[in-house]
């Protein structure tokens, strides 16, 4: 079984089945990655802690 991760390029958080992003913040940030290239989801498990 493959682990699904957040679709924001800088985020490594796992997502629930059927979800694309771990938070609404990552979803919003992914719309303009040039301005939001860092993940700021705040999850302790994220490899891109802010």
Long-range contacts (C-beta under 8 A, 24 or more apart in sequence): 6-39, 6-41, 8-33, 8-39, 8-41, 9-33, 9-37, 10-37, 10-38, 10-39, 10-48, 11-39, 11-41, 11-46, 11-48, 12-39, 12-45, 12-46, 12-47, 12-48, 13-41, 13-43, 13-45, 13-46, 14-45, 22-46
